[in-house]
Amino acid sequence: MVSPAARGGGGGNAGLADPLLAISDDSEGARHVFGAKAKHWVPADEKEMAASRECGGEDGGRPLLYRTFKVKGMLVNTYRLLNLARLTAVMVFFAWRVQHRDSDAMWLWWISVVGDFWFGLSWWLNQVPKLNPTICIPTISLLRQQFDLPDGGSNLPILDVFISTVDPVEEPMLHTMNSILSILATDYPVDKYATYLSDDGGSLLHYDGLVETAKFAALWVPFCRKHGVEPRAPESYFGMKIRPYTGNMPEEFLDDHRRLRREYEEFRTRLDALFTVIPQRSEAHGRQDAKQGGGAKATWMADGTQWPGTWTEPADGHRKGDHAGIVQVMLSQPSTEPQLGAPASPDDSPLDFSAVDVRLPMLVYVSREKRPGYDHQKKAGALNVQLRVSALLSNAPFIINFDCDHYINNSQAFRAAMCFMIDRRDGDNIAFVQFPQRFDDVDPTDRYANHNRMFFDATMLGMNGIQGPSYVGTGSMFRRVALYGADPPRWRPDDVKVLENPNKFGTSMTFINSIPVAANQERSVMSPVSLEEPATTEMADVMTCAYEDGTEWGDGVGWVYDMATEDAVTGFRLHRTGWRSMYCDMEPPAFRGTAPINMTERMYQILRWSGGSLEVFFSRFCPLLAGGRLHPMQRVAYTNMTFYPLSALFVVCYHLLPLMWVFNGRFYIQKPYPTYVMYVLVIIVSNEVIGMVEIVWAGLTLLDWFRNEQFYMICATGVYPTAVLHVVLRSLGLKGMSFKMTAKQLTTGARERFAELYDVQWAPLLIPTLVVIAVNVVAIGAAVGKAVTWGWSAGQVVEAASGLMFNVWILLMFYPFALGVIGRWGKRPYVLFAMFMAAFAAIAAVYVAVLAALAGNLPYFQLVHWSVG
């Protein structure tokens, strides 16, 4: 019998005074909670659960591995009725406008009518998929009972983990290595999963960093198992003020913790030193090589050989976009039997691991071949190479991928996703399980809506009640055969094999022969890894640039190519084929990552998403053209998710309407004006009421909702129009916009926390939003100037109030953007308020002075008198 510590589990809790040893409730209920929204959700699968308990497993079926919850009937029906009422109001409003074609400028009237229709349609497409929200909660305790063995072994399926990175500076290497450490230490059978790091830049920094990480993992992973550490990324763990203790050796914890912290600081120092060690090493080898008549200045590895990837000083065959493929197994596949560590000793082991399993999972470095003249398809191409290489090494039936800046925050995450994949109800038809994205080091007010809570906690729950959530590029567990293009079992006749057309996979027979094996999700034994010459030759072959020529890779097989958002379109392709997906939210969150808190970086990130989404809508993957296997409401959801940037064309028009204030006289887009204002107010108020109900069942806050509204308006003025321009250029056969990779910065060091929040990075993307803010500031100033110059009657004040409220509302929506533009002054929001007041006064004075100069005889008292009579 292997102890819980040896298996990586936590023992009983112990109450100690030190804050490092605070107690944590490790029960099933504590791991899966609803939080503030708990009282609004009820079980929806009680009959299924009762039937499962009655049969007691006698029918040979597994227990049900997840529970399903729906919003209480009264709340969800109220939500639906409010949506129906608003839809009716929108339709009546539109009909009224068509019947009353009266305006001071009919061309502008037509634009506003088309815009109103578009906004109404967009709103309805956004709301329809959220009318049946569903939460599914994995039951990890039943998974353990079913698959974990008394001797410490497990019958769980095997799993491959993919991580993708490109640049060790733009995507800090410390983040990447922490991600890998959290994976190596996760609570999943150590001999049942393998980790693949795809280094798409072919950098020796990443390779040597992985060497250091593998060494440090020999201490970190057993430490996590011994003491039940959460989270299992050391940077995040050591950065916590209170660390709940769930292990069963509290008397040893404090000493182990202090020693591990010192070891981690030394590990970080070694990683940082690589940026100087590698050039110095290469310089030394270069001098020796020059004496022997060597050529270009190569980059040298620690073993005295030249690095086959990119060099610090680029040369032919050793630069970004032109280097050989590399596969290196950094940690070999472990044995199936537990291997206990050694007692503490000054020379060999600084910690006592005599009762802990010290095996480490398999770890593989992958850098695909790149050559000039080939479109390497960025992240999608790298993932497809990982798919093929992993098939030749471990060939797990399930794959989980996430970005290099995301780490495992909850060590049960892999088990949670597996609850859905192997559940006996409909698990075989699930292509992927999507976790929400959660982020560290976002400013407390979430100024730029980085958390995106309205999408992850409302829209995704709505899609979960249809055919499943969309794929968001990270934190997703896939069924390998689904990525290979196989039909789901419900749409696949029994006599049809997974492998129908081998030619679409390329020429590697070893890879093709691995496909039927990968279809067996019950396979719980990983094949021994062979790195003899035939195997390495085969791996080199599937990594070549030319391997995919004449195949269906990037179209019907693997991640989809030629799209800026390979994630969304790949998920859509799977749904279109008939597969479904599941949404898995956990507490604590399964994964956490870093988000760009600089405004310009955040806007570039959204530009890439919106431009890619619009590309999908105008491509062969348009949701309107999908076949009958796509659920009708899923089609609606994808339609809304792909064409939403088009709304920006009308939003910008509305934002510029306040220019009418600058001119003399009255101007009405729609007459009769009072009735028009009444309709607009009813529609706006009803939308806000629906939003309030939505945040109740989604468990969100008013700030979450308001930030979502603000950043939508900000993006609709600069980001979305740029995305539309990108698609127009692409449709004309031009290159389109060059989407910038989002830079992720370290939060440690000499700079203050959230320092990036106050950095101003000027870019053309900011100009349209600045123009809109200026227009509305000028409009308010001009209105004040008009009132001072001419005097307003009470009726004019009432009419002007609606326009001024619109101006103020726009400025309120752009408040986060304005704070970002003023940089470090944004730490004191009252400065922005004072700047607005000064601008209003200055523009009003200029307006009055200009009118006085034009009139020539305007009495002095009229320039300073405010009259409402």
Buried (B, 14 or more C-beta within 10 A) or exposed (E): EBBBBBBBBBBEBBEBEEEBBBEBEBEEEEBBBBEEBEEBBEEBBEEBBEEBEEEEEEEEEBBBBBBBBBBBEEBBEBBBEBBEBBBEBBEEBBEEBEEBEBBBEEEBBEBBBEBBBBBBBBBBBBBBBBBBBBBBBBBBBBBBEBBBEEEBBBEBBBBBBBBBBBBBEBBBBBBBBBBBBBBBBBBBBBBBBBBBBBBBBBBBBBBBBBBBBBEBBBBBBBBBBBBBBBBBBBBBBBBEEEBBBBBBBBEBBBEBBEBBEEBBEEBBEBBEEBEEBBBEBBEEBBEEBEEEEBEBBBBBBEEEEBBBBBBBEBBEBBBBBBBBBBBBBBBEBBEBEBEBBEEBEEEEBBBBBEBBBBBBBBBBBBBBBBBEEBEBBBBBBBBBBBBBBBBBBBBBBBBBBBBBBBBBBBBBBBBBBBBBBBBBBEBBBBBBBBBBBBBBBBBEEBBBBBBBBBBBBBBBBBBBBBBBBBBBBBBBBBBBBBBBBBBBBEEBEEEEEBBEEEEBBBBBEBBBEBBEEBBEBEBBEBBEBEEEEEBEEBBBBBBBBEBBEEBBBBBBBBBBBBBBBBBBBBBBBBBBBBBBBBBBBBBBBBBBBBBBBBBBBBBBBBBBBBBBBBBBBBBEBBBEEBEEBBBEBBBBBBBBBBBBBBBBBBBBBBBBBBBBBBEEEEBBBBBEBEBBBEBBEBBEEBBEBBBEBBBBBBBBEEBBBBBBBBBBBBBBBBBBBBBBEBBEEBEEEEEBBEBBBBBBBEBEEEEEEBBBBBBBBEEEBBEBBBBBBEBBBBBBBBBBBBBBBBBBEEEBEEBBEBBBEBBEEBBEBBBBBBBBBBBEBBEEEEBBEEBBEEBBEEBBBBBBEEBBEEEEEBEEEBBEEEEEE
